[in-house]
Amino acid sequence: MPKAALADTQLPDPKQEAAAKALMESVRCLVCQGQSIADSDAELAADMRAMIRDRVQKGEKPEDIRRWLIARYGDWVSYKPVLDAATAPLWLAPLILISVGLWLARGRFRRRRT
């Protein structure tokens, strides 16, 4: 199948292309998984780039497009996950671990002084 028209063609408006490019760099390729769709050569990534450019060209805001992609493909598609009940442990765990580490280190240093 031929690639979608806007898969590798930039939008004529530089502001719209910049918005589309920024969004494409924050969306994970579902085939490659380790690359954004901006960097991927997979056909699905090309289709997703075309969808994003088409929606940006029609005047949709990047955040609305991101929400649509997440609704369609799931939270995993975004490199910038949202904070909700399912992802809260991922966001809070590092803070909790750092706090516990600092508390333990503080106690250890206090014992050495005495």
C-alpha positions in Angstrom: 0.0 0.0 0.0 1.2 3.5 -0.7 1.9 5.8 2.3 -0.7 8.3 3.4 -0.4 11.7 1.7 0.8 13.6 4.8 3.0 10.8 6.3 6.3 12.3 5.1 5.1 15.7 3.7 5.3 18.7 5.9 2.4 21.1 6.3 2.6 24.4 4.5 2.1 26.4 7.7 5.3 26.3 9.8 3.4 26.8 13.0 1.1 23.9 12.3 4.0 21.7 11.3 5.9 22.6 14.5 2.9 21.6 16.6 2.4 18.4 14.6 6.1 17.5 14.9 6.2 18.2 18.7 3.2 15.9 19.1 4.7 13.2 16.9 7.8 13.2 19.0 5.8 12.5 22.1 3.8 9.6 20.7 5.3 6.1 20.8 5.3 3.9 17.8 3.1 0.9 18.4 5.3 -1.3 16.2 8.8 -0.3 17.2 7.9 0.6 20.8 11.2 2.2 21.5 10.8 5.0 19.0 8.5 7.9 18.5 6.4 8.0 15.4 8.5 10.9 14.2 11.5 8.6 14.1 9.9 5.3 13.0 9.8 3.9 9.5 6.9 1.5 10.3 3.8 1.8 8.1 1.6 2.3 11.2 3.8 5.2 12.3 3.5 6.8 8.9 -0.3 6.5 9.1 -0.3 8.0 12.6 1.9 10.9 11.3 -0.6 11.5 8.5 -3.5 11.4 10.9 -1.8 13.9 13.2 -0.9 16.3 10.4 -4.4 16.0 8.9 -6.0 16.9 12.3 -3.6 19.7 13.0 -4.2 21.1 9.5 -8.0 21.0 10.2 -7.4 23.1 13.3 -7.5 20.6 16.1 -5.3 21.3 19.1 -2.4 19.0 19.9 -3.8 18.1 23.3 -7.1 17.1 21.8 -5.3 14.9 19.3 -3.2 13.4 22.1 -6.4 12.6 24.1 -7.9 11.0 21.0 -4.8 8.9 20.4 -4.8 7.7 24.0 -8.5 6.9 23.8 -7.9 4.9 20.7 -4.6 3.2 21.5 -4.3 3.4 25.3 -2.1 5.3 27.8 1.0 3.4 26.6 1.0 5.3 23.3 2.1 8.6 25.0 5.6 9.3 26.2 4.0 11.8 28.6 1.5 9.8 30.6 -1.3 11.5 32.5 -1.6 11.4 36.3 -4.7 9.3 37.2 -5.5 6.5 39.6 -3.8 3.9 37.4 -0.5 5.8 36.9 -0.3 7.5 40.3 1.9 4.7 41.8 4.4 5.3 38.9 4.5 9.0 39.6 4.6 8.7 43.4 7.0 5.7 43.9 10.2 7.7 43.1 9.2 10.5 45.5 8.4 8.0 48.2 11.7 6.1 47.6 13.8 9.3 47.7 12.1 10.4 50.9 12.7 7.0 52.5 16.3 7.1 51.4 16.9 10.6 52.7 15.2 9.6 56.0 17.5 6.6 56.3 20.6 8.6 55.4 19.7 11.3 58.0 19.4 8.6 60.7 22.7 7.1 59.6 24.5 10.4 59.8 23.1 11.2 63.2 24.4 8.0 64.6 27.9 8.6 63.3 28.1 12.0 65.0 27.4 10.6 68.5 
